[in-house]
Amino acid sequence: MSLLRNISLLWRLYAGFVVVTLLFALVLSIQIGNQIEKNNLSDIEESLRVRGELMAKHYEDGFYGLPHAELQRNIVQLGEKTGTRITLIEGDGTVIADSHKNPAVMDNHIDRPEIQQSITDSAGRAARFSDTIEENMLYFARHLSGSADTGGAGFVRVSVPTDDIDNKVAVFQQQVYIGVSISLLISLLLGFYISKRFSSPIEEMTVRADAIAKGDYSQRIKTEYRGEIGKLARAFDHMAGSAEKRFQQLISDRNKLATILSGMVEGVIAIDHDDNIIHMNEAAARMLAVSSTLSIGKSFWQVVTNPEIHSVLDGIASDKGGVKHKQINIPGRINDAVVDVYAASIDVARQDKGAVLVLHDVSELYRLERVRRDFVVNASHELKTPITAIRGVIETIIDDEEMEAEVQREFLSRIQSQTERLSSIVTDLMALSRLESGERENQQRLTLNAIIAQSVKAFQAVAVDQKIDLRADIPEQHVRILGDPQSIGQLFDNLIDNAIKYNQPGGCVCVKLTCDDTQTEISIEDNGKGIREQDITRIFERFYRVDKGRSRELGGTGLGLAIVKHIVESHEGTIAVQSEYGSGTTFTIVLPLA
């Protein structure tokens, strides 16, 4: 059965046609052959009867008294002319003349079947083997009643060899078989053409339908066929065209949806009724630290291992509908991510339901809220400290009217120091506010080499005092940028000042300048205490201090790095930090060339 499935429609149709045609030809050949044999035998028997009747008519008065030699001679001549064996037999069965044999040596024929039948029926027929001439013969015998004058009854017998009959029948049958074979060959060729004509469009439709099933919707069939095949071909083309349009529309809609989902900041995950992932955009993959492409088709429980997300999905399954919301924490390498998870059931098939999960990363909002709270707290603390000190000193001076002048001058010196600190904080806040507002005043072409060299020179004395080796690796070729000289100077002053302050005696600070065709890179490297990994992401926040006690002791406002970051960004550059706690820190700044 499997072998028949692999045979093409053409050969199956043609095989059926061949079997039917061969059976029909075989039956027809046998029927015609038998009919020819029957008709030939009937014709020969009739011819033999006629000859026998003629001979009987010739000798109806008997042949007694006639010379046997004359009878023999006449019978031989007549037998040669007619191609028939003729035998004259007396009433007692004695053969008196035979056209093929000497009657003298022949047996008595009274017991021959044809003779016995002719005695009772006046005529007898028989087909048998002749012992006399040793051939199969067909006999016809006629009983002669004779007359009183001729002396009694007798028999006339005529016969022909059946081999001659068989040869004639064989010749006729051969001609019939040749004719049937030629007709059969023509029929088979015609049947092959008809089968090919019928099966070709169907096989073509099968091939093209298979191609369409594999995604090639451009397949079409020639519409030259007529009748039902032509209608089917045109219907197939119409179906293929409609399928192509619908498929293109589906692709377009899917691409639009994929573009929308990929451009979303929210993560989207769709799962089917078996909890297998059928879609995951890049935002969701980033939040969950998985691959969006490798996750498709896998079990949701296998890909997403966070138990809090599992609980949201379980809530959808238990309630059978509605939208579920939960805020969860996703552990990260440095900080946990805060994610709002929304889940709802969807129809993914006629009777099956899946679910869609939307993940909204609110970590930045929480971070900004924390920064805002910290800023308020830190700003309040930074401002409150000098104000409290000033207030306490003033109250002391007022309360002690007899205070010595030298002590009073010392207290006033403290007031001046705290006032300067307040002024520094306010100045830095105003500078930071100006930078955040996007103001870019006094933009001009600057030679970066000179600005860096000036900053390094300005801090050489401080570095020597702190026993720090301050170096500068600056090329002779001028590196020019577009910017505000005051801001760029403040940028390097802050970074070099920090590198010296937070270093240790015997340490080293190296400022290096390099450039290519489009941008310049400045690195400030120190081998000081370094920064912890959890603090690196927050060092650019306003009033954030890695070492709060030492920062105040060194006179910092906590705004320096925040100002540095905004200066770099206002000049369309980038800043990066690399640090290993206990080994040092490197700040790298990249700025576009003018």
C-alpha positions in Angstrom: 0.0 0.0 0.0 2.9 2.4 0.8 4.4 1.6 -2.6 1.2 2.7 -4.3 1.2 6.0 -2.4 4.6 6.8 -3.8 3.5 6.1 -7.4 2.5 9.2 -9.3 -1.1 9.8 -10.4 -0.2 9.4 -14.0 1.1 5.9 -13.6 -1.7 4.9 -11.3 -4.3 6.1 -13.9 -2.3 4.5 -16.7 -1.9 1.2 -14.8 -5.6 0.9 -14.3 -6.2 1.7 -18.0 -3.7 -0.9 -19.1 -5.2 -3.6 -16.9 -8.7 -2.9 -18.2 -7.5 -2.7 -21.8 -5.5 -5.9 -21.5 -8.4 -7.8 -19.9 -10.7 -6.5 -22.6 -8.3 -7.5 -25.4 -7.8 -10.9 -23.9 -11.5 -11.6 -23.6 -12.1 -10.2 -27.0 -9.3 -12.3 -28.6 -10.5 -15.5 -26.9 -14.1 -14.8 -27.9 -13.2 -13.9 -31.5 -10.8 -16.9 -31.8 -13.4 -19.3 -30.5 -16.0 -17.8 -32.8 -13.7 -18.0 -35.8 -12.9 -21.6 -35.0 -16.5 -22.4 -34.6 -17.5 -20.6 -37.8 -14.7 -22.3 -39.8 -15.6 -25.7 -38.5 -19.2 -25.0 -39.2 -18.3 -23.9 -42.8 -16.1 -26.9 -43.4 -18.7 -29.2 -42.0 -21.3 -27.6 -44.3 -18.9 -27.8 -47.2 -18.2 -31.4 -46.4 -21.9 -32.2 -46.2 -22.6 -30.6 -49.5 -19.8 -32.6 -51.1 -21.2 -35.7 -49.5 -24.7 -35.0 -50.7 -23.4 -34.4 -54.2 -21.6 -37.7 -54.2 -24.6 -39.4 -52.7 -26.7 -37.8 -55.5 -24.2 -39.1 -58.1 -24.4 -42.6 -56.7 -28.0 -42.6 -55.5 -28.8 -45.7 -57.5 -25.8 -47.5 -56.0 -22.6 -48.6 -57.5 -23.0 -52.3 -57.5 -22.1 -53.8 -60.8 -19.7 -51.0 -61.8 -16.1 -52.0 -62.3 -14.1 -51.4 -59.2 -11.1 -50.2 -61.1 -13.1 -47.5 -62.9 -14.6 -46.4 -59.6 -11.2 -46.2 -58.0 -9.9 -44.1 -60.9 -12.8 -41.8 -60.9 -12.7 -41.4 -57.1 -9.0 -40.6 -57.1 -9.4 -37.9 -59.8 -12.4 -36.4 -58.1 -10.5 -36.4 -54.7 -7.6 -34.6 -56.2 -9.8 -31.9 -57.8 -11.9 -31.3 -54.7 -9.1 -31.8 -52.1 -11.3 -34.2 -50.3 -10.9 -37.9 -49.4 -13.7 -39.8 -50.9 -14.6 -43.4 -50.0 -17.1 -45.7 -51.5 -18.3 -48.5 -49.2 -20.6 -51.3 -49.9 -23.6 -52.1 -47.7 -21.6 -54.8 -45.8 -18.8 -52.3 -45.0 -16.4 -53.4 -47.7 -14.4 -50.5 -49.1 -14.5 -50.6 -52.9 -12.9 -47.2 -53.7 -10.9 -44.6 -51.8 -9.2 -41.5 -53.2 -6.2 -41.7 -50.8 -5.7 -45.4 -50.1 -5.8 -48.7 -51.9 -9.2 -50.2 -51.0 -7.8 -53.7 -51.1 -5.8 -53.1 -48.0 -8.4 -51.3 -46.0 -10.4 -52.8 -43.2 -14.1 -53.2 -43.2 -15.8 -49.9 -42.3 -19.2 -51.1 -41.2 -18.4 -50.3 -37.6 -17.1 -46.8 -38.2 -19.1 -44.2 -36.1 -20.1 -42.1 -39.1 -21.3 -45.3 -41.0 -23.3 -46.5 -38.0 -24.9 -43.0 -37.6 -25.8 -42.8 -41.3 -27.5 -46.2 -41.1 -30.0 -44.8 -38.5 -30.1 -41.1 -39.6 -29.3 -41.5 -43.3 -26.2 -39.2 -42.7 -23.5 -39.4 -40.2 -20.7 -37.1 -38.9 -17.6 -37.9 -36.9 -14.2 -36.4 -36.1 -11.6 -39.0 -35.2 -8.2 -40.4 -35.9 -7.9 -42.4 -39.0 -6.0 -45.6 -38.6 -5.8 -46.0 -42.4 -4.0 -42.7 -43.2 -3.0 -42.0 -39.6 -4.4 -38.5 -39.4 -7.2 -36.7 -37.5 -10.1 -36.5 -40.0 -13.6 -35.0 -40.2 -16.0 -37.4 -41.8 -19.4 -37.1 -43.4 -21.1 -40.3 -44.5 -24.3 -40.7 -46.6 -26.3 -43.9 -46.7 -27.3 -45.0 -50.2 -30.6 -46.8 -50.3 -29.9 -48.1 -53.8 -32.5 -50.0 -56.0 -33.3 -53.4 -57.0 -31.5 -53.0 -60.3 -28.2 -51.9 -58.7 -28.2 -54.7 -56.3 -28.5 -53.0 -52.8 -27.5 -50.2 -50.5 -24.1 -48.7 -49.8 -22.3 -45.7 -48.4 -20.6 -42.6 -49.7 -18.1 -41.0 -47.3 -16.2 -37.8 -47.7 -13.6 -36.5 -45.2 -10.9 -33.8 -44.8 -8.0 -33.7 -42.4 -8.7 -31.6 -39.3 -5.1 -30.4 -39.4 -6.1 -28.3 -42.4 -9.0 -26.9 -40.4 -6.7 -26.2 -37.5 -4.2 -24.4 -39.8 -6.9 -22.3 -41.3 -8.3 -21.4 -37.9 -4.8 -20.6 -36.7 -4.2 -18.3 -39.6 -7.4 -16.5 -39.0 -6.7 -16.3 -35.2 -3.2 -15.0 -35.9 -4.6 -12.3 -38.1 -7.1 -11.5 -35.3 -4.4 -11.4 -32.7 -2.3 -9.1 -34.9 -5.2 -6.8 -35.3 -6.1 -6.8 -31.6 -2.4 -6.2 -30.7 -2.2 -3.2 -33.1 -5.4 -1.9 -31.7 -4.2 -2.6 -28.2 -0.9 -0.7 -28.8 -2.9 2.3 -30.3 -5.2 2.2 -27.3 -2.3 2.1 -24.8 -0.6 5.1 -26.5 -3.9 6.9 -26.6 -4.6 6.0 -23.0 -1.1 7.3 -22.0 -1.8 10.6 -23.7 -5.3 10.9 -22.1 -3.9 9.9 -18.6 -1.0 12.4 -19.0 -3.4 15.1 -20.1 -5.6 14.4 -17.1 -2.9 13.9 -14.5 -0.5 16.6 -15.5 -2.6 19.6 -14.2 -3.5 17.6 -11.0 0.2 16.8 -10.4 1.1 20.4 -11.1 -1.5 21.5 -8.6 -0.1 19.0 -6.1 3.5 20.4 -6.5 2.4 24.0 -6.3 0.1 23.3 -3.4 3.1 21.7 -1.6 5.2 24.8 -2.4 2.4 27.0 -1.0 2.3 24.9 2.1 6.0 25.6 2.5 5.5 29.4 2.2 5.9 30.1 -1.5 2.6 31.9 -2.2 3.8 33.1 -5.7 2.9 29.8 -7.3 0.4 29.9 -10.2 -1.0 27.3 -12.7 -1.4 27.8 -16.4 -5.0 28.3 -17.2 -4.9 26.7 -20.7 -6.9 23.7 -19.5 -10.6 23.5 -20.3 -13.5 21.9 -18.6 -13.5 21.0 -15.0 -9.7 20.9 -14.8 -9.5 24.4 -16.1 -12.1 25.5 -13.5 -10.1 23.8 -10.8 -6.8 25.4 -12.0 -8.4 28.9 -12.0 -9.9 28.3 -8.6 -6.5 27.2 -7.4 -4.9 30.4 -8.7 -7.6 32.5 -7.1 -7.1 30.6 -3.8 -3.3 31.1 -4.0 -3.6 34.8 -4.8 -6.0 35.3 -1.9 -3.7 33.3 0.4 -0.7 35.3 -0.7 -2.5 38.6 0.0 -3.7 37.4 3.4 -0.2 36.1 4.3 1.4 39.4 3.2 -1.1 41.2 5.3 -0.4 38.9 8.3 3.4 39.5 7.8 2.8 43.2 7.6 0.6 43.2 10.7 3.1 41.0 12.5 6.0 43.2 11.5 4.1 46.3 12.6 3.3 44.6 15.9 6.9 43.4 16.3 8.2 46.9 15.6 5.8 48.4 18.1 6.7 45.8 20.8 10.4 46.0 20.1 10.2 49.8 20.5 8.4 49.7 23.7 10.2 50.4 26.9 7.8 48.0 28.6 8.6 44.3 28.5 5.9 42.1 26.8 5.7 38.3 27.2 2.9 36.2 25.5 2.3 32.6 26.4 0.0 30.0 25.0 -2.4 27.6 26.8 0.5 25.2 27.4 2.5 27.9 29.2 5.0 28.0 26.3 6.4 31.4 25.3 5.2 32.6 21.9 6.6 36.1 22.1 9.1 38.1 24.1 10.4 41.5 23.2 13.9 42.7 23.9 12.8 44.9 26.8 11.4 41.9 28.7 14.5 39.8 27.8 16.8 42.6 29.3 14.7 42.8 32.4 14.8 39.1 33.0 18.4 38.6 31.7 17.4 36.0 29.1 17.5 35.7 25.3 14.4 36.7 23.5 15.1 34.4 20.5 16.1 31.3 22.5 13.1 31.7 24.8 10.5 31.3 22.1 8.8 27.9 22.2 10.1 27.1 25.7 8.1 26.7 28.9 7.6 30.0 30.7 8.4 28.2 34.0 11.7 27.1 32.6 12.8 30.5 31.2 11.4 32.8 34.0 12.6 31.6 37.4 11.4 34.5 39.5 8.7 33.1 41.9 7.0 36.5 42.3 6.2 36.6 38.5 5.0 33.0 38.8 2.6 34.0 41.5 1.1 36.7 39.2 0.6 34.1 36.4 -0.9 31.7 38.9 -3.4 34.3 39.9 -4.5 34.7 36.3 -5.0 30.9 36.0 -7.0 30.7 39.3 -9.2 33.7 38.7 -9.8 32.8 35.0 -9.7 36.4 33.8 -9.1 40.0 34.8 -5.9 41.9 35.1 -3.4 41.2 37.9 -0.8 43.6 39.1 2.1 43.2 41.3 5.3 45.1 42.0 8.3 42.9 42.3 12.1 43.1 42.8 14.4 41.5 40.3 17.9 40.9 41.8 20.7 42.6 39.9 24.5 42.5 39.9 24.6 45.9 41.7 21.1 47.0 42.5 17.7 45.3 42.4 15.4 46.3 39.6 11.9 47.4 40.6 9.3 46.1 38.1 5.6 46.6 37.8 4.1 43.3 36.4 0.6 43.3 34.8 -0.9 40.0 33.6 -4.1 39.3 31.7 -5.5 36.2 29.9 -5.9 36.2 26.1 -7.5 34.0 23.5 -4.8 32.3 21.4 -7.0 29.7 19.8 -10.7 28.9 19.4 -11.0 27.0 22.7 -7.6 27.7 24.3 -6.5 30.6 26.4 -3.0 32.0 27.1 -1.7 35.0 28.9 0.2 38.2 28.3 2.5 39.8 30.8 3.6 43.5 30.7 6.7 44.4 32.7 7.3 48.1 33.4 10.7 48.9 34.9 10.2 51.6 37.4 13.7 51.4 38.8 14.7 54.8 37.4 11.6 56.4 39.0 12.5 54.9 42.3 16.2 55.9 41.8 15.1 59.5 41.0 12.8 59.6 44.0 15.6 58.3 46.2 18.0 60.9 44.7 15.4 63.6 45.3 15.0 62.6 48.9 18.7 62.3 49.4 19.2 65.7 47.8 16.7 67.3 50.1 18.3 65.6 53.1 21.9 66.2 52.0 21.2 69.8 51.0 19.4 70.5 54.2 22.3 68.9 56.1 25.0 70.7 54.2 23.3 74.1 54.6 22.3 73.4 58.2 25.8 72.6 59.4 27.5 76.0 58.6 24.3 77.9 59.5 24.2 76.1 62.9 27.9 76.8 63.4 27.5 80.5 62.5 24.5 80.8 64.8 26.3 79.2 67.7 29.3 81.5 67.4 27.2 84.6 67.1 25.2 83.6 70.2 28.4 83.0 72.1 29.7 86.4 71.1 26.5 88.2 72.1 26.1 86.4 75.4 29.7 87.0 76.5 30.1 90.8 76.6 33.5 90.6 78.3 34.9 88.3 75.6 38.5 89.0 74.9 39.3 90.6 71.5 41.6 87.7 70.5 38.9 85.1 71.2 36.3 87.2 69.5 38.6 87.4 66.4 38.9 83.6 66.4 35.1 83.3 66.5 34.7 85.8 63.7 37.3 83.8 61.7 35.0 80.7 62.2 32.0 82.7 61.0 34.0 83.8 57.9 35.0 80.1 57.2 31.4 78.9 57.5 30.2 81.8 55.4 32.7 80.9 52.7 31.5 77.3 52.8 27.9 78.5 52.4 29.0 80.6 49.5 30.8 77.7 47.9 27.7 75.5 48.2 25.4 78.2 46.7 27.9 78.9 43.9 28.1 75.2 43.0 24.3 74.9 43.2 23.9 77.9 40.8 26.5 76.5 38.5 24.8 73.1 38.5 21.5 74.7 37.9 22.9 76.7 34.9 24.4 73.5 33.4 21.2 71.6 33.9 19.2 74.3 32.1 21.3 73.8 29.0 22.8 77.2 28.9 26.0 77.3 26.8 27.6 80.7 27.2 31.0 81.9 25.8 31.4 79.0 23.4 34.7 79.2 21.5 37.5 77.1 20.0 39.7 76.0 22.9 43.2 74.5 22.9 42.7 71.6 25.3 46.4 71.1 25.8 46.8 74.5 27.4 43.8 74.2 29.7 44.9 70.8 31.0 48.5 72.0 31.5 47.2 75.0 33.4 45.1 72.9 35.8 48.0 70.5 36.4 50.3 73.5 37.1 47.8 75.0 39.5 47.7 71.8 41.6 51.4 71.0 41.6 52.0 72.8 44.9 49.1 71.0 46.5 50.3 67.6 45.2 53.8 68.2 46.5 52.4 69.2 49.8 50.4 66.0 49.9 53.4 64.0 48.7 51.6 63.1 45.5 53.3 62.6 42.2 51.2 64.6 39.7 52.1 63.9 36.0 50.7 65.1 32.7 51.1 63.2 29.3 50.0 65.8 26.8 51.0 65.7 23.1 52.6 68.7 21.4 50.0 68.8 18.7 47.2 71.2 19.5 43.9 69.5 20.4 41.0 71.9 19.8 37.4 71.6 21.0 34.4 73.9 21.1 33.4 74.9 24.6 33.3 77.2 27.5 36.9 77.8 28.9 35.7 78.4 32.4 33.6 75.2 32.5 36.3 73.1 30.9 38.8 74.4 33.4 36.5 73.7 36.3 36.0 70.2 34.9 39.7 69.3 35.1 40.2 71.3 38.4 37.5 69.2 40.1 38.8 65.8 38.8 42.5 66.6 39.6 41.6 68.0 43.0 39.6 64.8 43.9 42.4 62.6 42.6 44.8 64.4 45.0 42.4 64.7 48.0 41.4 61.0 48.0 44.9 59.6 47.3 47.5 58.7 49.9 51.0 59.9 50.6 53.4 58.5 48.0 50.6 58.1 45.5 50.5 59.1 41.9 48.0 61.0 39.7 48.4 60.9 35.9 46.6 63.1 33.4 46.7 61.7 29.8 45.5 63.3 26.6 45.0 61.4 23.3 43.0 62.1 20.2 42.0 60.7 16.7 40.3 62.3 13.7 37.0 63.0 15.4 37.3 63.0 19.2 39.7 63.4 22.1 40.1 61.2 25.2 41.3 62.5 28.5 42.0 60.2 31.4 42.7 61.1 35.1 44.1 58.1 36.8 45.1 57.7 40.5 46.3 54.9 42.7 44.3 56.0 45.8 41.7 54.2 47.9 39.3 53.5 44.9 35.6 53.4 45.0 33.3 50.5 45.9 31.3 48.9 43.2 27.9 49.8 44.8 29.0 53.5 45.0 30.2 53.9 41.4 26.6 54.4 40.0 25.9 57.1 42.6 29.0 59.2 42.7 27.6 61.7 40.2 24.6 62.4 42.4 24.4 65.8 44.1 25.7 65.8 47.7 26.5 62.1 47.4 29.7 61.3 49.3 31.6 58.0 49.3 33.4 58.9 52.5 31.2 61.5 54.2 33.5 62.3 57.1 36.6 62.7 55.1 34.8 64.8 52.4 33.7 67.4 54.9 37.1 67.3 56.5 38.7 68.1 53.1 36.2 70.9 52.5 34.2 69.3 49.7 30.6 70.4 48.9 29.5 67.1 47.5 28.6 68.7 44.2 31.9 68.5 42.3 31.3 65.3 40.3 27.7 66.2 39.6 29.1 69.5 38.0 31.7 67.5 36.1 29.1 65.2 34.6 26.9 68.1 33.5 29.8 69.9 32.0 30.8 66.9 30.0 27.2 66.3 28.8 26.8 70.0 27.9 29.8 69.7 25.6 28.3 66.6 24.0 30.8 64.3 25.6 30.8 61.2 27.8 32.4 60.3 31.1 33.1 56.8 32.5 34.6 55.5 35.7 36.7 52.5 36.3 37.7 51.7 39.9 38.9 48.8 42.0 38.5 49.4 45.7 42.0 49.7 47.3 43.8 50.0 43.9 42.7 53.4 42.5 40.3 55.1 40.1 40.4 56.2 36.5 38.0 58.8 35.1 37.8 58.8 31.3 36.3 61.7 29.3 35.6 61.7 25.6 34.9 65.0 23.8 34.3 65.8 20.1 36.9 67.8 18.3 36.1 71.2 16.9 
